[in-house]
Amino acid sequence: MPAHSKSEHDLQFCRVECALTGLRAVGLLCAMSDNPPAPLSPPHVVGEGYDFETIRKALGGQQLPPNFVIHRDGVILGLCVGLRWHPLAESDPAEVWVGRNDPLPKWGEKLAATTSPLPVYVRREEGGKWFYTGWHEVTGSSTELNAIKHRLKPPVITNISRIIFLKRLPVA
């Protein structure tokens, strides 16, 4: 086997695309990848609790901080937010309070710019399970100092760089 070839055991994932050619024939293209594709839907039930690793694996996220955003290659795939740091995470609209320590503000900017729906998980008590609350979309963001000041809750929450507003999407 040539050095640049991969055996079928080395390639674990294949994305198939279908297209109609100019001759009205269907063409299939299989693009091989070593990385799993982002899931279309988390295999989870609204209201059920899961451990963090199960969520990260189900969404295809990398084992990299920050853990409030499940991400792969710089793309946010889902959110895991605890009520201790995000006390309005189950409100309507839900709020994610992004901290000031690096790299949190950068990820807050990415989250604020996210246009696709995201699965959201909320941990209601420290050390507890993460409860799937459904699909949400980002509806806005604020870095306005007065808005931030009203949300500070010393001694736990003392540094917020951005507030992200999320709307829960209806269950399909």
C-alpha positions as protocol buffer text, in pm:
chain_id: "A"
residue {
  index: 1
  type: MET
  ca { x: 0 y: 0 z: 0 }
}
residue {
  index: 2
  type: PRO
  ca { x: 148 y: 346 z: -91 }
}
residue {
  index: 3
  type: ALA
  ca { x: 247 y: 568 z: 204 }
}
residue {
  index: 4
  type: HIS
  ca { x: -17 y: 830 z: 120 }
}
residue {
  index: 5
  type: SER
  ca { x: -307 y: 582 z: 102 }
}
residue {
  index: 6
  type: LYS
  ca { x: -537 y: 512 z: 391 }
}
residue {
  index: 7
  type: SER
  ca { x: -693 y: 179 z: 465 }
}
residue {
  index: 8
  type: GLU
  ca { x: -1068 y: 155 z: 511 }
}
residue {
  index: 9
  type: HIS
  ca { x: -1004 y: 129 z: 887 }
}
residue {
  index: 10
  type: ASP
  ca { x: -828 y: 468 z: 893 }
}
residue {
  index: 11
  type: LEU
  ca { x: -1121 y: 656 z: 739 }
}
residue {
  index: 12
  type: GLN
  ca { x: -1415 y: 645 z: 972 }
}
residue {
  index: 13
  type: PHE
  ca { x: -1653 y: 903 z: 828 }
}
residue {
  index: 14
  type: CYS
  ca { x: -1795 y: 961 z: 483 }
}
residue {
  index: 15
  type: ARG
  ca { x: -2023 y: 1247 z: 375 }
}
residue {
  index: 16
  type: VAL
  ca { x: -2233 y: 1163 z: 71 }
}
residue {
  index: 17
  type: GLU
  ca { x: -2362 y: 1440 z: -156 }
}
residue {
  index: 18
  type: CYS
  ca { x: -2612 y: 1391 z: -434 }
}
residue {
  index: 19
  type: ALA
  ca { x: -2644 y: 1616 z: -739 }
}
residue {
  index: 20
  type: LEU
  ca { x: -2840 y: 1616 z: -1064 }
}
residue {
  index: 21
  type: THR
  ca { x: -2600 y: 1640 z: -1358 }
}
residue {
  index: 22
  type: GLY
  ca { x: -2659 y: 1828 z: -1683 }
}
residue {
  index: 23
  type: LEU
  ca { x: -2753 y: 1496 z: -1845 }
}
residue {
  index: 24
  type: ARG
  ca { x: -3032 y: 1443 z: -1588 }
}
residue {
  index: 25
  type: ALA
  ca { x: -2836 y: 1171 z: -1416 }
}
residue {
  index: 26
  type: VAL
  ca { x: -2782 y: 1152 z: -1042 }
}
residue {
  index: 27
  type: GLY
  ca { x: -2423 y: 1183 z: -930 }
}
residue {
  index: 28
  type: LEU
  ca { x: -2300 y: 1072 z: -588 }
}
residue {
  index: 29
  type: LEU
  ca { x: -1985 y: 1201 z: -424 }
}
residue {
  index: 30
  type: CYS
  ca { x: -1839 y: 1045 z: -112 }
}
residue {
  index: 31
  type: ALA
  ca { x: -1604 y: 1284 z: 70 }
}
residue {
  index: 32
  type: MET
  ca { x: -1388 y: 1101 z: 324 }
}
residue {
  index: 33
  type: SER
  ca { x: -1287 y: 1261 z: 651 }
}
residue {
  index: 34
  type: ASP
  ca { x: -1111 y: 1164 z: 973 }
}
residue {
  index: 35
  type: ASN
  ca { x: -1341 y: 1403 z: 1164 }
}
residue {
  index: 36
  type: PRO
  ca { x: -1702 y: 1328 z: 1253 }
}
residue {
  index: 37
  type: PRO
  ca { x: -1962 y: 1553 z: 1093 }
}
residue {
  index: 38
  type: ALA
  ca { x: -2159 y: 1793 z: 1309 }
}
residue {
  index: 39
  type: PRO
  ca { x: -2485 y: 1624 z: 1406 }
}
residue {
  index: 40
  type: LEU
  ca { x: -2814 y: 1747 z: 1265 }
}
residue {
  index: 41
  type: SER
  ca { x: -2989 y: 1694 z: 1596 }
}
residue {
  index: 42
  type: PRO
  ca { x: -2863 y: 1593 z: 1938 }
}
residue {
  index: 43
  type: PRO
  ca { x: -2990 y: 1248 z: 2031 }
}
residue {
  index: 44
  type: HIS
  ca { x: -3131 y: 1382 z: 2354 }
}
residue {
  index: 45
  type: VAL
  ca { x: -3474 y: 1433 z: 2509 }
}
residue {
  index: 46
  type: VAL
  ca { x: -3589 y: 1774 z: 2635 }
}
residue {
  index: 47
  type: GLY
  ca { x: -3595 y: 1770 z: 3015 }
}
residue {
  index: 48
  type: GLU
  ca { x: -3360 y: 1472 z: 3051 }
}
residue {
  index: 49
  type: GLY
  ca { x: -3020 y: 1504 z: 3220 }
}
residue {
  index: 50
  type: TYR
  ca { x: -2685 y: 1397 z: 3073 }
}
residue {
  index: 51
  type: ASP
  ca { x: -2320 y: 1404 z: 3177 }
}
residue {
  index: 52
  type: PHE
  ca { x: -2089 y: 1651 z: 3003 }
}
residue {
  index: 53
  type: GLU
  ca { x: -1883 y: 1394 z: 2809 }
}
residue {
  index: 54
  type: THR
  ca { x: -2198 y: 1235 z: 2664 }
}
residue {
  index: 55
  type: ILE
  ca { x: -2311 y: 1578 z: 2540 }
}
residue {
  index: 56
  type: ARG
  ca { x: -1971 y: 1671 z: 2400 }
}
residue {
  index: 57
  type: LYS
  ca { x: -1940 y: 1340 z: 2214 }
}
residue {
  index: 58
  type: ALA
  ca { x: -2299 y: 1353 z: 2083 }
}
residue {
  index: 59
  type: LEU
  ca { x: -2241 y: 1701 z: 1939 }
}
residue {
  index: 60
  type: GLY
  ca { x: -1896 y: 1614 z: 1800 }
}
residue {
  index: 61
  type: GLY
  ca { x: -1714 y: 1873 z: 2013 }
}
residue {
  index: 62
  type: GLN
  ca { x: -1343 y: 1885 z: 2082 }
}
residue {
  index: 63
  type: GLN
  ca { x: -1201 y: 1844 z: 2433 }
}
residue {
  index: 64
  type: LEU
  ca { x: -1097 y: 2209 z: 2453 }
}
residue {
  index: 65
  type: PRO
  ca { x: -1201 y: 2495 z: 2682 }
}
residue {
  index: 66
  type: PRO
  ca { x: -1408 y: 2691 z: 2734 }
}
residue {
  index: 67
  type: ASN
  ca { x: -1663 y: 2429 z: 2830 }
}
residue {
  index: 68
  type: PHE
  ca { x: -1970 y: 2654 z: 2814 }
}
residue {
  index: 69
  type: VAL
  ca { x: -1948 y: 2628 z: 2436 }
}
residue {
  index: 70
  type: ILE
  ca { x: -1922 y: 2285 z: 2278 }
}
residue {
  index: 71
  type: HIS
  ca { x: -1713 y: 2352 z: 1969 }
}
residue {
  index: 72
  type: ARG
  ca { x: -1509 y: 2197 z: 1689 }
}
residue {
  index: 73
  type: ASP
  ca { x: -1257 y: 2383 z: 1474 }
}
residue {
  index: 74
  type: GLY
  ca { x: -1381 y: 2720 z: 1603 }
}
residue {
  index: 75
  type: VAL
  ca { x: -1748 y: 2649 z: 1527 }
}
residue {
  index: 76
  type: ILE
  ca { x: -1996 y: 2650 z: 1816 }
}
residue {
  index: 77
  type: LEU
  ca { x: -2209 y: 2332 z: 1815 }
}
residue {
  index: 78
  type: GLY
  ca { x: -2401 y: 2373 z: 2142 }
}
residue {
  index: 79
  type: LEU
  ca { x: -2406 y: 2535 z: 2487 }
}
residue {
  index: 80
  type: CYS
  ca { x: -2366 y: 2396 z: 2839 }
}
residue {
  index: 81
  type: VAL
  ca { x: -2441 y: 2663 z: 3098 }
}
residue {
  index: 82
  type: GLY
  ca { x: -2477 y: 2625 z: 3473 }
}
residue {
  index: 83
  type: LEU
  ca { x: -2733 y: 2825 z: 3669 }
}
residue {
  index: 84
  type: ARG
  ca { x: -2464 y: 2928 z: 3918 }
}
residue {
  index: 85
  type: TRP
  ca { x: -2291 y: 3140 z: 3650 }
}
residue {
  index: 86
  type: HIS
  ca { x: -2592 y: 3194 z: 3422 }
}
residue {
  index: 87
  type: PRO
  ca { x: -2892 y: 3230 z: 3656 }
}
residue {
  index: 88
  type: LEU
  ca { x: -3125 y: 3336 z: 3372 }
}
residue {
  index: 89
  type: ALA
  ca { x: -3032 y: 3046 z: 3142 }
}
residue {
  index: 90
  type: GLU
  ca { x: -3384 y: 2902 z: 3167 }
}
residue {
  index: 91
  type: SER
  ca { x: -3566 y: 3236 z: 3143 }
}
residue {
  index: 92
  type: ASP
  ca { x: -3752 y: 3369 z: 2840 }
}
residue {
  index: 93
  type: PRO
  ca { x: -3544 y: 3504 z: 2681 }
}
residue {
  index: 94
  type: ALA
  ca { x: -3262 y: 3290 z: 2816 }
}
residue {
  index: 95
  type: GLU
  ca { x: -2940 y: 3473 z: 2899 }
}
residue {
  index: 96
  type: VAL
  ca { x: -2578 y: 3359 z: 2880 }
}
residue {
  index: 97
  type: TRP
  ca { x: -2340 y: 3579 z: 3078 }
}
residue {
  index: 98
  type: VAL
  ca { x: -1992 y: 3566 z: 2928 }
}
residue {
  index: 99
  type: GLY
  ca { x: -1698 y: 3622 z: 3163 }
}
residue {
  index: 100
  type: ARG
  ca { x: -1405 y: 3861 z: 3113 }
}
residue {
  index: 101
  type: ASN
  ca { x: -1111 y: 3618 z: 3148 }
}
residue {
  index: 102
  type: ASP
  ca { x: -945 y: 3495 z: 2829 }
}
residue {
  index: 103
  type: PRO
  ca { x: -1059 y: 3323 z: 2612 }
}
residue {
  index: 104
  type: LEU
  ca { x: -1421 y: 3384 z: 2719 }
}
residue {
  index: 105
  type: PRO
  ca { x: -1479 y: 3725 z: 2550 }
}
residue {
  index: 106
  type: LYS
  ca { x: -1364 y: 3584 z: 2213 }
}
residue {
  index: 107
  type: TRP
  ca { x: -1610 y: 3296 z: 2243 }
}
residue {
  index: 108
  type: GLY
  ca { x: -1881 y: 3540 z: 2352 }
}
residue {
  index: 109
  type: GLU
  ca { x: -1829 y: 3733 z: 2027 }
}
residue {
  index: 110
  type: LYS
  ca { x: -1852 y: 3410 z: 1827 }
}
residue {
  index: 111
  type: LEU
  ca { x: -2168 y: 3310 z: 2010 }
}
residue {
  index: 112
  type: ALA
  ca { x: -2324 y: 3653 z: 1952 }
}
residue {
  index: 113
  type: ALA
  ca { x: -2255 y: 3616 z: 1579 }
}
residue {
  index: 114
  type: THR
  ca { x: -2401 y: 3263 z: 1558 }
}
residue {
  index: 115
  type: THR
  ca { x: -2695 y: 3247 z: 1319 }
}
residue {
  index: 116
  type: SER
  ca { x: -2782 y: 2876 z: 1331 }
}
residue {
  index: 117
  type: PRO
  ca { x: -2990 y: 2720 z: 1610 }
}
residue {
  index: 118
  type: LEU
  ca { x: -2797 y: 2559 z: 1896 }
}
residue {
  index: 119
  type: PRO
  ca { x: -2888 y: 2283 z: 2143 }
}
residue {
  index: 120
  type: VAL
  ca { x: -2871 y: 2416 z: 2501 }
}
residue {
  index: 121
  type: TYR
  ca { x: -2805 y: 2219 z: 2820 }
}
residue {
  index: 122
  type: VAL
  ca { x: -2844 y: 2369 z: 3168 }
}
residue {
  index: 123
  type: ARG
  ca { x: -2688 y: 2240 z: 3490 }
}
residue {
  index: 124
  type: ARG
  ca { x: -2914 y: 2330 z: 3778 }
}
residue {
  index: 125
  type: GLU
  ca { x: -2673 y: 2243 z: 4061 }
}
residue {
  index: 126
  type: GLU
  ca { x: -2294 y: 2222 z: 4083 }
}
residue {
  index: 127
  type: GLY
  ca { x: -2174 y: 1873 z: 4001 }
}
residue {
  index: 128
  type: GLY
  ca { x: -2517 y: 1773 z: 3871 }
}
residue {
  index: 129
  type: LYS
  ca { x: -2633 y: 1658 z: 3531 }
}
residue {
  index: 130
  type: TRP
  ca { x: -2685 y: 1889 z: 3235 }
}
residue {
  index: 131
  type: PHE
  ca { x: -3053 y: 1908 z: 3133 }
}
residue {
  index: 132
  type: TYR
  ca { x: -3135 y: 1942 z: 2766 }
}
residue {
  index: 133
  type: THR
  ca { x: -3366 y: 2243 z: 2723 }
}
residue {
  index: 134
  type: GLY
  ca { x: -3402 y: 2225 z: 2344 }
}
residue {
  index: 135
  type: TRP
  ca { x: -3294 y: 2427 z: 2042 }
}
residue {
  index: 136
  type: HIS
  ca { x: -3231 y: 2800 z: 2084 }
}
residue {
  index: 137
  type: GLU
  ca { x: -3132 y: 3083 z: 1856 }
}
residue {
  index: 138
  type: VAL
  ca { x: -2930 y: 3391 z: 1942 }
}
residue {
  index: 139
  type: THR
  ca { x: -3157 y: 3695 z: 1928 }
}
residue {
  index: 140
  type: GLY
  ca { x: -2919 y: 3960 z: 2054 }
}
residue {
  index: 141
  type: SER
  ca { x: -2621 y: 4057 z: 2260 }
}
residue {
  index: 142
  type: SER
  ca { x: -2521 y: 4343 z: 2485 }
}
residue {
  index: 143
  type: THR
  ca { x: -2193 y: 4482 z: 2614 }
}
residue {
  index: 144
  type: GLU
  ca { x: -2372 y: 4786 z: 2763 }
}
residue {
  index: 145
  type: LEU
  ca { x: -2225 y: 4859 z: 3106 }
}
residue {
  index: 146
  type: ASN
  ca { x: -2555 y: 4939 z: 3281 }
}
residue {
  index: 147
  type: ALA
  ca { x: -2713 y: 4614 z: 3161 }
}
residue {
  index: 148
  type: ILE
  ca { x: -2407 y: 4423 z: 3282 }
}
residue {
  index: 149
  type: LYS
  ca { x: -2392 y: 4610 z: 3615 }
}
residue {
  index: 150
  type: HIS
  ca { x: -2750 y: 4505 z: 3701 }
}
residue {
  index: 151
  type: ARG
  ca { x: -2658 y: 4139 z: 3651 }
}
residue {
  index: 152
  type: LEU
  ca { x: -2348 y: 4126 z: 3872 }
}
residue {
  index: 153
  type: LYS
  ca { x: -2405 y: 3908 z: 4179 }
}
residue {
  index: 154
  type: PRO
  ca { x: -2101 y: 3926 z: 4410 }
}
residue {
  index: 155
  type: PRO
  ca { x: -1924 y: 3726 z: 4533 }
}
residue {
  index: 156
  type: VAL
  ca { x: -1998 y: 3467 z: 4261 }
}
residue {
  index: 157
  type: ILE
  ca { x: -2059 y: 3676 z: 3949 }
}
residue {
  index: 158
  type: THR
  ca { x: -1825 y: 3974 z: 3941 }
}
residue {
  index: 159
  type: ASN
  ca { x: -1704 y: 3992 z: 3578 }
}
residue {
  index: 160
  type: ILE
  ca { x: -1931 y: 3988 z: 3274 }
}
residue {
  index: 161
  type: SER
  ca { x: -1809 y: 4099 z: 2931 }
}
residue {
  index: 162
  type: ARG
  ca { x: -2124 y: 4031 z: 2731 }
}
residue {
  index: 163
  type: ILE
  ca { x: -2484 y: 3917 z: 2770 }
}
residue {
  index: 164
  type: ILE
  ca { x: -2618 y: 3686 z: 2499 }
}
residue {
  index: 165
  type: PHE
  ca { x: -2995 y: 3658 z: 2459 }
}
residue {
  index: 166
  type: LEU
  ca { x: -3143 y: 3327 z: 2340 }
}
residue {
  index: 167
  type: LYS
  ca { x: -3492 y: 3238 z: 2225 }
}
residue {
  index: 168
  type: ARG
  ca { x: -3612 y: 2880 z: 2272 }
}
residue {
  index: 169
  type: LEU
  ca { x: -3741 y: 2741 z: 1946 }
}
residue {
  index: 170
  type: PRO
  ca { x: -4069 y: 2547 z: 1934 }
}
residue {
  index: 171
  type: VAL
  ca { x: -4038 y: 2169 z: 1935 }
}
residue {
  index: 172
  type: ALA
  ca { x: -4086 y: 2039 z: 1580 }
}
